[in-house]
């Protein structure tokens, strides 16, 4: 393992490169761009069929993109923190991104239900 340092109180290596903030930020930005553009592509069909306005489509797309970015960044940070091999990292990323997506979706449903009361 490269870049290992040893603390004074313990005999195990502590990596100085556990979480790389730039990688987490870049992944979050990439996830936001991809999530927003995919959502907008889907929403444009709804705009054409007059199910929503262009403003609603834009707002919905940006919100979904932000959720995708948050899920991507969180998944990247979790995988870096675990520091396993490729298969482990993919499993951690999939589980984390799914959990974040599920939590965001549940918050959205709760807020939607609260708004209808």
C-alpha positions in Angstrom: 0.0 0.0 0.0 1.3 3.4 -0.9 1.1 6.6 1.2 0.8 4.9 4.5 1.5 6.6 7.8 1.5 5.1 11.2 -0.1 6.8 14.2 1.8 7.0 17.5 -0.8 5.0 19.5 -1.7 2.1 17.1 0.2 -0.4 15.0 -2.0 -0.4 11.9 -1.6 1.7 8.8 -3.7 4.7 8.3 -4.1 5.8 4.7 -3.7 9.5 4.1 -5.7 9.1 0.9 -9.0 7.6 2.2 -11.4 10.0 0.7 -10.4 12.3 -2.2 -12.8 15.3 -2.0 -12.1 16.3 -5.7 -13.2 12.9 -6.9 -16.4 13.1 -4.8 -17.2 16.6 -6.0 -16.5 15.7 -9.7 -18.6 12.5 -9.4 -21.4 14.6 -7.9 -21.3 17.1 -10.7 -21.2 14.4 -13.3 -24.2 12.7 -11.6 -26.1 16.0 -11.6 -25.5 16.6 -15.3 -26.5 13.1 -16.3 -29.5 12.9 -14.0 -30.8 16.3 -15.1 -30.4 15.6 -18.8 -32.1 12.2 -18.6 -35.0 13.6 -16.6 -35.3 16.5 -19.0 -35.4 14.1 -21.9 -38.3 12.2 -20.3 -40.1 15.4 -19.3 -40.0 16.9 -22.8 -42.3 14.1 -23.8 -44.7 15.2 -21.1 -44.4 18.8 -22.3 -45.2 17.8 -25.9 -48.3 15.9 -24.7 -49.2 18.9 -22.5 -49.0 17.0 -19.3 -46.6 19.6 -17.8 -45.3 23.0 -18.7 -41.7 23.7 -19.7 -41.1 25.4 -16.3 -42.4 22.4 -14.4 -40.2 20.1 -16.6 -37.2 22.2 -15.9 -37.8 22.3 -12.1 -38.5 18.6 -12.0 -35.4 17.8 -14.1 -33.1 20.0 -11.9 -34.5 18.4 -8.7 -33.9 14.9 -10.1 -30.5 15.8 -11.2 -29.6 17.2 -7.8 -30.7 13.9 -6.3 -28.7 11.9 -8.8 -25.6 14.1 -8.0 -26.0 13.6 -4.3 -26.4 9.8 -4.7 -23.3 9.7 -6.9 -21.2 11.8 -4.6 -22.3 9.9 -1.5 -21.7 6.5 -3.2 -18.2 7.6 -4.3 -17.3 8.8 -0.8 -18.6 5.5 0.8 -16.6 3.4 -1.7 -13.4 5.4 -1.0 -14.0 5.1 2.7 -14.4 1.3 2.5 -11.3 1.0 0.3 -12.0 -2.5 -1.1 -11.4 -4.0 -4.4 -13.4 -3.3 -7.6 -16.3 -5.7 -6.8 -16.6 -4.4 -3.2 -16.5 -0.8 -4.4 -19.2 -1.4 -7.0 -21.4 -3.2 -4.4 -20.9 -0.3 -1.9 -21.6 2.3 -4.6 -24.7 0.5 -5.8 -26.1 0.0 -2.3 -25.3 3.6 -1.2 -26.7 5.2 -4.3 -29.8 3.1 -4.0 -30.2 4.0 -0.3 -29.8 7.7 -1.0 -32.3 7.6 -3.9 -34.8 5.7 -1.8 -34.4 8.3 1.0 -34.9 11.2 -1.4 -37.9 9.5 -2.9 -39.5 8.9 0.5 -38.9 12.5 1.5 -40.6 13.7 -1.7 -43.6 11.4 -1.1 -43.9 12.6 2.5 -43.7 16.3 1.4 -46.3 15.6 -1.4 -48.6 13.9 1.1 -48.2 16.8 3.6 -49.1 19.3 0.8 -52.3 17.4 0.0 -53.6 17.6 3.6 
